[in-house]
């Protein structure tokens, strides 16, 4: 489950990402986990439409809170493809 409010939905909208896309990428079975520089959990994941996103999450009680989400760079997309060979 994810925690959404105006703050995080507005933030990811600045990166042209919809909440449902961030959720799909974060729960992608082939997602690539990483630790963000903030120490938070991050994933490179693919949406059902094939878009590859970087999603950084924080915990709020039992919910995941999307801190940020953006389009993956070329190198991040390459890492996703390599991880899922």
matplotlib code that plots the C-alpha trace (Angstrom):
import matplotlib.pyplot as plt

x = [0.0, 1.1, 0.6, -0.4, -1.2, -1.1, 2.6, 4.0, 1.6, 2.4, 6.2, 6.2, 3.9, 6.8, 8.6, 5.7, 4.9, 1.5, 0.9, -0.2, 3.0, 5.2, 3.3, 3.6, 7.4, 7.9, 6.1, 7.5, 8.6, 11.8, 12.6, 16.2, 16.7, 19.2, 19.8, 19.3, 21.9, 19.4, 19.5, 16.0, 14.9, 14.9, 13.9, 14.3, 11.1, 9.0, 5.3, 2.8, 3.1, 6.9, 8.1, 11.2, 11.2, 13.3, 11.2, 12.5, 10.4, 10.2, 8.2, 5.2, 3.8, 2.9, 2.7, 5.3, 5.5, 6.8, 9.4, 10.2, 9.8, 11.3, 12.1, 15.2, 18.4, 19.9, 22.3, 19.6, 17.5, 20.6, 21.0, 17.3, 17.8, 20.9, 19.3, 16.4, 18.3]
y = [0.0, 3.5, 6.8, 9.7, 13.3, 16.5, 17.0, 13.9, 13.7, 17.3, 16.6, 13.6, 15.4, 17.9, 14.9, 13.9, 10.8, 9.7, 8.0, 4.8, 4.7, 5.1, 2.3, 0.0, 0.7, 0.2, -3.2, -4.4, -8.1, -7.2, -4.0, -3.3, -2.3, 0.3, 2.5, 6.2, 8.7, 9.7, 6.1, 5.5, 2.5, 3.0, 0.9, 1.1, -0.5, -0.7, 0.3, -1.9, 0.6, -0.1, 3.2, 2.7, 4.9, 5.5, 5.6, 6.5, 5.4, 6.1, 4.2, 5.8, 3.3, 0.3, 2.3, 3.1, 6.8, 7.8, 10.5, 11.1, 9.4, 10.2, 8.8, 6.6, 7.8, 5.8, 4.2, 3.2, 1.7, -0.3, -1.5, -2.5, -4.6, -6.2, -7.1, -8.8, -10.9]
z = [0.0, -0.8, 1.0, -1.3, -0.7, -2.6, -1.7, -3.2, -6.2, -7.1, -6.8, -9.1, -11.5, -12.0, -13.4, -15.6, -13.5, -12.4, -9.0, -10.7, -12.8, -9.7, -8.0, -11.0, -11.3, -7.6, -7.6, -10.9, -10.4, -12.3, -10.4, -9.6, -5.9, -4.8, -1.8, -2.5, -1.4, 1.4, 2.7, 1.4, -0.6, -4.4, -7.4, -11.1, -12.5, -15.5, -15.8, -17.6, -20.5, -20.7, -19.2, -17.0, -13.9, -10.9, -7.7, -4.2, -1.3, 2.4, 5.1, 6.8, 9.3, 7.2, 4.0, 1.3, 0.6, -2.8, -2.1, -5.8, -9.2, -12.5, -15.9, -15.8, -17.5, -20.4, -18.0, -15.5, -18.3, -19.3, -15.7, -15.7, -18.9, -17.7, -14.3, -16.1, -18.6]

ax = plt.figure().add_subplot(projection="3d")
ax.plot(x, y, z, "-o")
ax.set_aspect("equal")
plt.show()
